[in-house]
Amino acid sequence: MTSSTQTLTQSGLLAVLLERQRYRAIQLARRRAHRKRVHAALEDIFTGARRALTAPKLVGRPRHT
């Protein structure tokens, strides 16, 4: 009894594994980019709020008419 064992390339499994790896890499890059955009947006919101709350107040400024 002879058994012929196919290689990954011959069986087509290599192509499937490489395609899955490529898909996962693309998805990871998309998630990272989305996370970066969300983080930047939240940082802008909180920075603006902090600046508004900690801005120096103009006290006793005379009015010119």
C-alpha positions in Angstrom: 0.0 0.0 0.0 1.5 3.3 -1.1 0.2 6.6 0.2 1.0 9.7 -1.6 1.0 12.7 0.7 0.5 16.0 -1.1 2.5 19.1 -0.2 0.7 22.2 1.0 1.1 23.7 -2.5 -0.2 20.7 -4.3 -3.2 20.4 -2.0 -4.1 24.1 -2.3 -3.9 24.5 1.4 -1.0 26.9 1.2 -3.1 29.3 -0.9 -5.9 29.1 1.7 -3.5 29.8 4.6 -1.9 32.7 2.9 -5.2 34.3 1.9 -6.4 33.9 5.5 -3.2 35.5 6.8 -3.6 38.4 4.3 -7.2 38.9 5.4 -6.3 39.0 9.1 -3.4 41.5 8.4 -5.8 43.8 6.5 -8.4 43.6 9.2 -5.8 44.3 11.9 -4.6 47.4 10.0 -8.2 48.6 9.6 -8.9 48.2 13.3 -5.7 50.0 14.2 -6.5 52.9 11.9 -10.1 53.2 13.2 -8.8 53.1 16.8 -6.3 55.8 16.0 -9.0 58.1 14.4 -11.3 57.6 17.4 -8.5 58.3 19.9 -7.6 61.5 18.0 -11.2 62.7 17.9 -11.7 62.1 21.7 -8.4 63.8 22.4 -9.4 66.9 20.4 -12.7 67.0 22.3 -11.1 66.8 25.7 -8.3 69.2 24.8 -10.8 71.8 23.7 -12.9 71.3 26.8 -9.8 71.6 29.1 -8.7 74.7 27.3 -12.1 76.3 27.7 -12.2 75.5 31.4 -8.7 76.5 32.2 -8.5 79.6 30.0 -7.5 82.8 31.9 -10.4 84.9 32.9 -10.5 88.6 32.1 -11.4 90.2 35.4 -11.9 93.9 35.9 -11.2 94.9 32.3 -12.4 98.4 31.7 -14.8 99.0 28.9 -14.0 101.5 26.2 -17.0 103.3 24.7 
